[in-house]
């Protein structure tokens, strides 16, 4: 058994040194870009939707009620309607889970309105949580 330590011919070598250097530089640039994105916080610029749970339901007395049922990452909820003849036209706030607001008709006859519940987050972001069309018949609070 003879062991040979001959240097292979130019045609028998693997990847040439130039290609090896190019590959090493490319890998270094990709790693630097990944590390820089974490260090500089490029991922922090993505905004997150505000999440919360709210329930809009018709009450037996002809009004509607809105209840905050799940906090999620919301700080508070705002209830508004499309009609100027309700008590929630300019927005009524719910401060914590379990709070309920009654939306009632301030006009003389029945009205149809859309109740919108908007959740507000800590950074000022806002998301519409739920929206429902209701008919308010009772004009007493």
N, CA, C and O of each residue as an XYZ file, in Angstrom:
564
protein
N       0.837     -1.152      0.000
C       0.000      0.000      0.000
C       0.897      1.234      0.000
O       1.737      1.427      0.879
N       0.686      2.048     -1.010
C       1.531      3.208     -1.190
C       0.685      4.463     -0.998
O      -0.376      4.591     -1.608
N       1.138      5.380     -0.166
C       0.439      6.641      0.071
C       1.163      7.711     -0.716
O       2.385      7.847     -0.653
N       0.364      8.472     -1.468
C       0.962      9.488     -2.325
C       0.521     10.870     -1.863
O      -0.652     11.080     -1.555
N       1.458     11.811     -1.814
C       1.159     13.199     -1.442
C       1.395     14.136     -2.631
O       2.001     15.198     -2.490
N       0.924     13.737     -3.757
C       1.117     14.532     -4.948
C       0.134     15.700     -4.981
O      -0.992     15.583     -4.499
N       0.558     16.811     -5.543
C      -0.311     17.978     -5.718
C      -1.116     17.752     -6.982
O      -0.542     17.465     -8.032
N      -2.459     17.878     -6.903
C      -3.266     17.614     -8.097
C      -3.030     18.672     -9.172
O      -2.632     19.802     -8.889
N      -3.284     18.274    -10.384
C      -3.170     19.209    -11.490
C      -4.218     20.299    -11.346
O      -5.165     20.182    -10.569
N      -4.022     21.357    -12.113
C      -4.943     22.492    -12.074
C      -6.376     22.071    -12.403
O      -7.314     22.626    -11.831
N      -6.567     21.142    -13.276
C      -7.895     20.698    -13.694
C      -8.567     19.831    -12.637
O      -9.788     19.675    -12.660
N      -7.812     19.274    -11.729
C      -8.359     18.355    -10.746
C      -8.708     19.031     -9.428
O      -9.204     18.359     -8.524
N      -8.475     20.311     -9.282
C      -8.776     21.013     -8.024
C     -10.276     21.237     -7.893
O     -11.006     21.138     -8.880
N     -10.755     21.543     -6.656
C     -12.170     21.844     -6.407
C     -12.488     23.276     -6.823
O     -12.090     23.711     -7.903
N     -13.192     23.998     -5.984
C     -13.587     25.377     -6.259
C     -12.342     26.255     -6.257
O     -11.493     26.143     -5.372
N     -12.246     27.103     -7.227
C     -11.058     27.952     -7.324
C     -11.027     28.951     -6.174
O     -12.083     29.245     -5.613
N      -9.883     29.479     -5.802
C      -9.770     30.432     -4.699
C     -10.573     31.712     -4.931
O     -11.051     32.303     -3.962
N     -10.737     32.158     -6.160
C     -11.495     33.385     -6.443
C     -12.973     33.184     -6.107
O     -13.597     34.053     -5.497
N     -13.525     32.054     -6.501
C     -14.935     31.777     -6.205
C     -15.124     31.607     -4.699
O     -16.138     32.043     -4.155
N     -14.184     30.993     -4.033
C     -14.254     30.842     -2.578
C     -14.269     32.181     -1.865
O     -15.023     32.360     -0.908
N     -13.462     33.113     -2.306
C     -13.428     34.455     -1.712
C     -14.742     35.178     -1.967
O     -15.271     35.831     -1.067
N     -15.274     35.071     -3.172
C     -16.553     35.721     -3.490
C     -17.673     35.168     -2.616
O     -18.505     35.929     -2.122
N     -17.701     33.870     -2.425
C     -18.727     33.268     -1.565
C     -18.587     33.737     -0.110
O     -19.590     34.017      0.547
N     -17.372     33.823      0.387
C     -17.158     34.283      1.764
C     -17.600     35.735      1.937
O     -18.193     36.082      2.959
N     -17.317     36.590      0.944
C     -17.741     37.991      1.016
C     -19.267     38.076      0.988
O     -19.849     38.862      1.736
N     -19.918     37.287      0.145
C     -21.385     37.305      0.065
C     -22.012     36.868      1.383
O     -22.970     37.483      1.851
N     -21.477     35.815      1.981
C     -22.001     35.350      3.275
C     -21.810     36.416      4.341
O     -22.702     36.632      5.161
N     -20.665     37.083      4.346
C     -20.389     38.147      5.315
C     -21.361     39.311      5.150
O     -21.847     39.849      6.145
N     -21.652     39.708      3.916
C     -22.580     40.817      3.671
C     -23.991     40.447      4.134
O     -24.675     41.273      4.737
N     -24.428     39.231      3.862
C     -25.768     38.800      4.297
C     -25.863     38.775      5.818
O     -26.851     39.246      6.381
N     -24.857     38.235      6.484
C     -24.861     38.221      7.955
C     -24.857     39.639      8.522
O     -25.552     39.915      9.500
N     -24.088     40.532      7.922
C     -24.053     41.918      8.403
C     -25.425     42.583      8.242
O     -25.840     43.344      9.116
N     -26.125     42.315      7.159
C     -27.458     42.895      6.944
C     -28.465     42.379      7.967
O     -29.277     43.148      8.481
N     -28.416     41.099      8.261
C     -29.329     40.522      9.255
C     -29.060     41.095     10.637
O     -29.993     41.475     11.344
N     -27.816     41.159     11.021
C     -27.458     41.702     12.340
C     -27.823     43.185     12.420
O     -28.320     43.637     13.452
N     -27.587     43.942     11.361
C     -27.915     45.371     11.365
C     -29.417     45.590     11.495
O     -29.845     46.537     12.156
N     -30.221     44.733     10.877
C     -31.675     44.911     10.985
C     -32.144     44.715     12.419
O     -33.059     45.408     12.862
N     -31.544     43.794     13.148
C     -31.919     43.612     14.558
C     -31.397     44.754     15.425
O     -32.112     45.255     16.293
N     -30.167     45.161     15.194
C     -29.561     46.209     16.007
C     -30.253     47.554     15.790
O     -30.519     48.277     16.749
N     -30.539     47.885     14.551
C     -31.156     49.176     14.247
C     -32.666     49.174     14.436
O     -33.297     50.227     14.339
N     -33.252     48.029     14.702
C     -34.670     47.968     15.037
C     -35.616     48.155     13.870
O     -36.663     48.784     14.025
N     -35.280     47.629     12.715
C     -36.184     47.740     11.576
C     -37.507     47.031     11.858
O     -38.537     47.434     11.318
N     -37.507     46.004     12.674
C     -38.734     45.278     13.003
C     -39.665     46.059     13.899
O     -40.852     45.740     13.967
N     -39.162     47.091     14.602
C     -40.003     47.858     15.504
C     -40.930     48.827     14.784
O     -41.895     49.311     15.374
N     -40.651     49.115     13.518
C     -41.462     50.090     12.797
C     -42.795     49.524     12.325
O     -43.639     50.271     11.829
N     -42.997     48.234     12.469
C     -44.262     47.611     12.064
C     -45.307     47.913     13.131
O     -45.095     47.645     14.314
N     -46.438     48.473     12.705
C     -47.474     48.803     13.679
C     -48.370     47.595     13.918
O     -48.606     46.786     13.022
N     -48.847     47.498     15.112
C     -49.687     46.374     15.499
C     -51.123     46.857     15.651
O     -51.377     47.927     16.204
N     -52.057     46.055     15.154
C     -53.464     46.404     15.311
C     -53.868     46.286     16.774
O     -53.385     45.422     17.504
N     -54.756     47.166     17.178
C     -55.294     47.110     18.528
C     -56.376     46.042     18.534
O     -57.213     45.986     17.634
N     -56.351     45.198     19.553
C     -57.324     44.122     19.640
C     -58.113     44.225     20.932
O     -57.552     44.487     21.996
N     -59.413     44.016     20.830
C     -60.297     43.995     21.991
C     -61.588     43.315     21.558
O     -61.832     43.120     20.367
N     -62.403     42.960     22.529
C     -63.690     42.349     22.226
C     -64.814     43.203     22.771
O     -64.772     43.642     23.920
N     -65.826     43.440     21.939
C     -66.984     44.221     22.363
C     -68.237     43.560     21.815
O     -68.211     42.918     20.765
N     -69.332     43.725     22.540
C     -70.612     43.147     22.135
C     -71.648     44.252     22.015
O     -71.830     45.044     22.939
N     -72.330     44.305     20.866
C     -73.434     45.241     20.653
C     -74.706     44.405     20.614
O     -74.809     43.459     19.833
N     -75.671     44.752     21.455
C     -76.918     43.979     21.463
C     -78.115     44.900     21.668
O     -78.030     45.917     22.356
N     -79.227     44.519     21.057
C     -80.503     45.227     21.239
C     -81.053     44.845     22.602
O     -81.001     43.677     22.987
N     -81.578     45.812     23.333
C     -82.192     45.519     24.622
C     -83.710     45.402     24.441
O     -84.260     45.835     23.428
N     -84.358     44.824     25.415
C     -85.811     44.625     25.331
C     -86.593     45.932     25.339
O     -87.736     45.969     24.883
N     -85.995     47.003     25.850
C     -86.716     48.280     25.933
C     -86.547     49.148     24.681
O     -86.896     50.329     24.714
N     -86.021     48.597     23.576
C     -85.908     49.345     22.328
C     -84.618     50.123     22.170
O     -84.468     50.876     21.208
N     -83.699     49.960     23.082
C     -82.405     50.625     23.002
C     -81.338     49.604     22.617
O     -81.659     48.483     22.222
N     -80.098     49.986     22.729
C     -78.989     49.065     22.480
C     -77.968     49.220     23.592
O     -77.889     50.266     24.236
N     -77.192     48.177     23.810
C     -76.120     48.271     24.804
C     -74.828     47.763     24.187
O     -74.824     46.843     23.370
N     -73.725     48.394     24.603
C     -72.396     48.006     24.151
C     -71.599     47.630     25.392
O     -71.506     48.408     26.341
N     -71.018     46.415     25.376
C     -70.258     45.923     26.520
C     -68.855     45.542     26.066
O     -68.674     44.880     25.044
N     -67.857     45.977     26.855
C     -66.462     45.606     26.598
C     -66.255     44.243     27.233
O     -66.311     44.118     28.456
N     -66.014     43.199     26.408
C     -65.950     41.838     26.929
C     -64.544     41.233     26.973
O     -64.315     40.269     27.703
N     -63.593     41.787     26.198
C     -62.238     41.239     26.183
C     -61.233     42.364     25.959
O     -61.360     43.139     25.011
N     -60.226     42.451     26.841
C     -59.303     43.580     26.814
C     -58.333     43.562     25.637
O     -58.129     44.594     24.998
N     -57.739     42.424     25.340
C     -56.719     42.385     24.291
C     -55.578     43.321     24.661
O     -55.061     43.250     25.776
N     -55.175     44.204     23.739
C     -54.136     45.183     24.036
C     -54.674     46.614     23.954
O     -53.909     47.557     23.750
N     -55.985     46.771     24.115
C     -56.621     48.090     24.050
C     -56.558     48.800     25.393
O     -56.601     48.171     26.450
N     -56.457     50.128     25.329
C     -56.461     50.952     26.536
C     -57.886     51.386     26.869
O     -58.293     51.365     28.030
N     -58.637     51.777     25.846
C     -60.041     52.114     26.039
C     -60.798     51.916     24.737
O     -60.194     51.768     23.675
N     -62.125     51.915     24.824
C     -62.982     51.777     23.651
C     -63.839     53.022     23.523
O     -64.208     53.642     24.521
N     -64.150     53.381     22.293
C     -65.024     54.515     22.022
C     -66.225     54.007     21.233
O     -66.073     53.262     20.264
N     -67.430     54.420     21.660
C     -68.665     54.020     20.993
C     -69.219     55.243     20.278
O     -69.382     56.302     20.883
N     -69.506     55.096     18.990
C     -70.080     56.202     18.222
C     -71.177     55.656     17.315
O     -71.242     54.459     17.037
N     -72.049     56.578     16.855
C     -73.137     56.188     15.959
C     -73.157     57.104     14.749
O     -72.556     58.179     14.753
N     -73.861     56.660     13.707
C     -73.973     57.460     12.490
C     -75.110     58.471     12.580
O     -75.195     59.375     11.748
N     -75.972     58.336     13.561
C     -77.113     59.243     13.702
C     -76.816     60.320     14.741
O     -76.181     60.055     15.762
N     -77.278     61.524     14.470
C     -77.105     62.610     15.440
C     -78.175     62.560     16.522
O     -78.150     63.356     17.460
N     -79.111     61.631     16.394
C     -80.221     61.518     17.352
C     -79.988     60.413     18.382
O     -80.939     59.752     18.800
N     -78.740     60.204     18.795
C     -78.438     59.234     19.851
C     -77.540     59.888     20.894
O     -76.963     60.948     20.654
N     -77.429     59.256     22.031
C     -76.562     59.782     23.088
C     -75.090     59.473     22.845
O     -74.240     59.964     23.588
N     -74.756     58.670     21.819
C     -73.361     58.295     21.563
C     -72.820     58.938     20.288
O     -71.847     58.449     19.715
N     -73.439     60.028     19.840
C     -73.030     60.659     18.581
C     -71.578     61.116     18.613
O     -70.844     60.880     17.653
N     -71.148     61.758     19.680
C     -69.797     62.307     19.767
C     -68.804     61.329     20.369
O     -67.633     61.673     20.530
N     -69.229     60.140     20.701
C     -68.333     59.137     21.279
C     -68.490     59.022     22.779
O     -68.385     60.008     23.508
N     -68.741     57.823     23.222
C     -68.825     57.503     24.641
C     -67.702     56.511     24.903
O     -67.561     55.536     24.166
N     -66.900     56.741     25.937
C     -65.750     55.883     26.201
C     -66.060     54.803     27.226
O     -66.796     55.029     28.187
N     -65.485     53.624     27.004
C     -65.495     52.535     27.966
C     -64.064     52.399     28.478
O     -63.131     52.268     27.686
N     -63.887     52.429     29.792
C     -62.544     52.499     30.370
C     -61.942     51.145     30.721
O     -60.718     51.017     30.757
N     -62.770     50.120     30.983
C     -62.219     48.827     31.382
C     -63.178     47.705     31.005
O     -64.354     47.935     30.724
N     -62.646     46.486     31.004
C     -63.447     45.316     30.658
C     -64.615     45.204     31.633
O     -64.443     45.353     32.843
N     -65.799     44.941     31.098
C     -67.004     44.829     31.904
C     -67.866     46.075     31.851
O     -69.047     46.021     32.197
N     -67.296     47.208     31.421
C     -68.084     48.438     31.304
C     -69.140     48.275     30.209
O     -68.906     47.636     29.183
N     -70.299     48.868     30.457
C     -71.405     48.825     29.496
C     -71.940     50.233     29.326
O     -72.036     50.993     30.289
N     -72.287     50.575     28.097
C     -72.926     51.849     27.821
C     -74.239     51.559     27.099
O     -74.303     50.686     26.234
N     -75.274     52.294     27.460
C     -76.572     52.155     26.818
C     -76.678     53.223     25.736
O     -76.465     54.406     26.003
N     -77.003     52.813     24.532
C     -77.186     53.743     23.418
C     -78.685     53.874     23.215
O     -79.380     52.893     22.948
N     -79.172     55.098     23.345
C     -80.616     55.303     23.207
C     -80.923     56.428     22.237
O     -80.066     57.243     21.895
N     -82.160     56.442     21.813
C     -82.683     57.367     20.825
C     -83.053     58.680     21.506
O     -83.743     58.673     22.526
N     -82.599     59.814     20.951
C     -82.986     61.123     21.496
C     -84.014     61.815     20.606
O     -84.420     62.942     20.890
N     -84.437     61.150     19.530
C     -85.454     61.717     18.628
C     -86.844     61.273     19.084
O     -86.974     60.468     20.006
N     -87.878     61.803     18.431
C     -89.245     61.459     18.804
C     -89.685     60.092     18.285
O     -90.472     59.410     18.941
N     -89.196     59.686     17.133
C     -89.613     58.400     16.564
C     -88.454     57.441     16.467
O     -87.332     57.782     16.840
N     -88.711     56.229     15.967
C     -87.647     55.238     15.816
C     -86.595     55.703     14.801
O     -86.917     56.393     13.834
N     -85.353     55.321     15.031
C     -84.271     55.650     14.099
C     -83.425     54.410     13.852
O     -83.323     53.525     14.702
N     -82.824     54.365     12.675
C     -81.886     53.313     12.329
C     -80.495     53.944     12.328
O     -80.289     54.996     11.723
N     -79.554     53.311     12.996
C     -78.202     53.861     13.100
C     -77.183     52.733     13.116
O     -77.510     51.590     13.434
N     -75.968     53.060     12.775
C     -74.867     52.101     12.850
C     -74.021     52.440     14.069
O     -73.517     53.556     14.199
N     -73.872     51.468     14.956
C     -73.038     51.647     16.146
C     -71.650     51.098     15.821
O     -71.511     49.959     15.375
N     -70.627     51.920     16.050
C     -69.241     51.532     15.783
C     -68.452     51.585     17.082
O     -68.499     52.574     17.813
N     -67.725     50.504     17.361
C     -66.862     50.447     18.548
C     -65.419     50.457     18.059
O     -65.006     49.582     17.298
N     -64.652     51.463     18.506
C     -63.254     51.627     18.114
C     -62.371     51.422     19.336
O     -62.619     52.001     20.394
N     -61.334     50.591     19.186
C     -60.377     50.344     20.266
C     -59.156     51.224     20.057
O     -58.676     51.371     18.933
N     -58.649     51.813     21.148
C     -57.459     52.663     21.108
C     -56.332     51.988     21.872
O     -56.536     51.479     22.974
N     -55.126     51.986     21.273
C     -53.955     51.388     21.906
C     -53.105     52.441     22.588
O     -53.422     53.630     22.564
N     -52.018     51.985     23.197
C     -51.137     52.885     23.947
C     -50.415     53.882     23.053
O     -50.200     55.023     23.463
N     -50.039     53.489     21.857
C     -49.295     54.368     20.972
C     -50.176     55.293     20.155
O     -49.687     55.971     19.251
N     -51.467     55.335     20.454
C     -52.380     56.175     19.698
C     -53.002     55.473     18.508
O     -53.817     56.061     17.797
N     -52.627     54.216     18.281
C     -53.224     53.483     17.163
C     -54.664     53.129     17.505
O     -55.031     53.005     18.673
N     -55.468     52.971     16.466
C     -56.872     52.652     16.679
C     -57.342     51.649     15.633
O     -56.858     51.633     14.501
N     -58.299     50.809     16.038
C     -58.856     49.790     15.166
C     -60.346     49.665     15.460
O     -60.754     49.649     16.622
N     -61.159     49.576     14.407
C     -62.593     49.333     14.591
C     -62.758     47.877     15.000
O     -62.359     46.970     14.270
N     -63.349     47.658     16.176
C     -63.504     46.323     16.731
C     -64.781     45.663     16.210
O     -64.761     44.510     15.780
N     -65.875     46.393     16.250
C     -67.146     45.851     15.765
C     -68.033     46.989     15.296
O     -67.880     48.139     15.707
N     -68.960     46.635     14.429
C     -69.881     47.622     13.874
C     -71.187     46.891     13.580
O     -71.180     45.793     13.024
N     -72.317     47.513     13.962
C     -73.599     46.846     13.759
C     -74.698     47.868     13.517
O     -74.724     48.927     14.145
N     -75.605     47.543     12.601
C     -76.763     48.383     12.300
C     -77.888     47.994     13.262
O     -78.240     46.819     13.366
N     -78.452     48.982     13.966
C     -79.537     48.728     14.915
C     -80.661     49.739     14.696
O     -80.450     50.813     14.134
N     -81.852     49.372     15.151
C     -83.001     50.290     15.131
C     -83.352     50.596     16.576
O     -83.669     49.696     17.354
N     -83.294     51.879     16.928
C     -83.612     52.320     18.286
C     -85.016     52.873     18.278
O     -85.308     53.824     17.553
N     -85.892     52.287     19.078
C     -87.300     52.715     19.086
C     -87.661     53.551     20.282
O     -88.525     54.422     20.184
N     -87.027     53.315     21.410
C     -87.375     54.016     22.641
C     -86.599     55.319     22.732
O     -85.401     55.347     22.454
N     -87.268     56.401     23.118
C     -86.589     57.687     23.220
C     -86.387     58.114     24.670
O     -86.307     59.309     24.955
N     -86.305     57.148     25.594
C     -86.013     57.471     26.997
C     -84.675     56.879     27.377
O     -84.270     55.842     26.852
N     -83.995     57.539     28.289
C     -82.655     57.090     28.693
C     -82.722     55.925     29.644
O     -81.686     55.425     30.082
